[in-house]
Amino acid sequence: MMYLKSAYEIRDKYLRKDMLPTIFCPGCGIGSVLQFTLRAIDDLGLSQDEIVWVSGIGCSSRVPGFVNFDGLHTTHGRALAFATGIKLTNPDLRIIAFMGDGDSAAIGGNHLIHAIRRNLDVTVILINNFTYGMTGGQVAPTALKGLRGTTAPYGQFENPFDIAQLAVSAGANYVARWTVYNYIQGINSIKKALQKEGFSLVEFLSPCPVSFGRRNRMKTAPELIRWYQKITVPLAKAKKMKPEELEGKIVIGEFVDRDRPGLVKEYREYIKRAKKMMGWEQ
Amino acid sequence: MKYPFPVGKSDFIQGDEAIARAAILAGCRFYAGYPITPASEIFEAMALYMPLVDGVSIQMEDEIGSIAAIIGASWAGTKAMTATSGPGFSLMQENLGYAVMTETPIVVVNMMRGGPSTGQPTFPAQGDMMQAIWGTHGDHMLIVLSPSTVQETFELTIRAFNLAEKYRTPVVILGDAELAHMRERVYIPNPDEIEVVYRKLPANEEEAKLPFGDPHGDGVPPMPIFGKGYRTYVTGLTHDESGHPRTVEPEVHQKLIGRIFRKILGHKDEIISYETFELDDAEIAIVTTGIVSRSAIRAVKMLRERGVKAGLLKLNTIWPFDFGMIEELAERVRKIYVPEMNMGQLYHLVREGANGKAEVELISKIGGEVHTPMEIVKRVVG
């Protein structure tokens, strides 16, 4: 599958012109992932009026402001809790949560785990750039050991979170991870995710040359992308590798694709059960 | 419509239960909560009732998530509530500010218990009044209501929803552990006996394009809820009338915050409610709110029996605050007493209102017991 529509056509159809230019720095990957997401929406023929974009705080969380949809730009880490209220109130709405790694896995970690546990019907597009870009390059909980940030200037000494694996363990219906250069796989994954009942998450390794790369001897996006090529291992290959060989590597691919009932369906059943148990309905 | 509890008749129920029933009668169809003493019974009643009225009741991972979920639900078009006590209320503060900034109608109940920290979970207190008013960061304006009986708890809950919807604002109900668990006779009206308000929706495309504007001149913009094709963008960043972030222009911030203040303060006579008892010829005024008012009424009677011309001003709304009314009161009484279950919070508001026209004395009591009438009488007669 190729995605041949011009980027201008996608831009003109889906972005709020009066909000451009974006706040993103040169070399930033968020714009690419946004384009993947919009191409997936376009390809599926989804209506702009049936989708709500939700986000927390951070560079990637500014995305709902640039797209011409309903959008809720909320507080740091809490996007999925807000999304819970929107989705359960109006299940006809499709929800895209555009999140960063610090936003989703640090301050919002608990909401992420529990939204997945509930199998909340939402598609998370997750920008993982190993850093807090907006506040100037502090280390994120995804940062691999040894990577530098302003709050670990001598190299990260903590263990990193693997968000995709976390999502699989917590019970998500669909989880994939790519880098911004896997654009066809990325768009295909977002398309799958958007059609899923329950929780779906597509994580992207996304360059942040200004806040992250420059502190780690990768001042430009191409350098970061070459680094991704070095540290990523496709899932099929990873399965044949020993754990010590995978040390410091990041596995990419489609980790899970299953169809457990989503929260909306479970709650509808719960309402039926309640009415039956109270003798209101047969 | 069928209700999961009797309507049009009286019942003998707890304050927590009264809040749940009132919320459902006011049209609330989304509840998100997290267990906490002494507010859990509100959640438990909602959990029982909500599915039966096709509403949602969901247990979130914490109170931050609870208030977040109800804000989301409100933007999706329904009336929504959460309830908690001190520790949970502290966790909610950031998103309470988000609701102020995004002008989201929600109702947040805080059944106060002794604090700070875990404090006295099962005992009443009034230590969160200043937090309810000033707890979230930045310049903000919201409405805080304070009932003193289970019947009032029921009525003020309905009023809380109506005010939230009418002014597109969060409303806080401050109860306490005593009201939460005390059972009293409450009249649960028929739905047609209750006035129920729903938010203004955009009348046309033009209004929908200004979700944070002021097309009607009352400071309250119509709310273009999600899923109607309005493509509304809502942010906690300082934003212009269309909702676009504009964070570096002082005048945009001044205009937005100015209107959020104006829409409440400009209607404060409508929002503020209070009751008086024997106040017309009083030389000694007692100003109270919440559970302590019950002892204060008795204290006024006892003082009158002793020949002291005492009267009571009982505040049902504690924010916005009518400083002018207190000043007028201070001009015609000798002294004002403020009994409250904290180290002095309402006292500071009353003293500011009195503006030196009368002496104001705090009758503070903490530890989890409500003032006895005699404790108030003794302080007044010396």
Interface residues (C-beta under 8 A of the other chain):
Chain A: R16 D18 M19 Q48 D49 E50 V52 V54 P64 G65 N68 F69 D70 G71 L72 H73 T74 T75 R78 A81 F82 A83 T84 G85 I86 K87 L88 T89 N90 D92 L93 N110 H111 I113 H114 Y267 Y270 I271 R273 A274 K275 M278 W280
Chain B: K2 P4 R29 F30 A32 P51 L52 D54 V56 I58 M60 E61 D62 I64 G65 S66 A68 A69 I70 I71 G72 A73 S74 W75 A76 G77 T78 A80 E94 N95 Y98 F226 G227 K228 G229 Y230 R231 T232 Y233 V234 T235 G236 L237 H244 P245
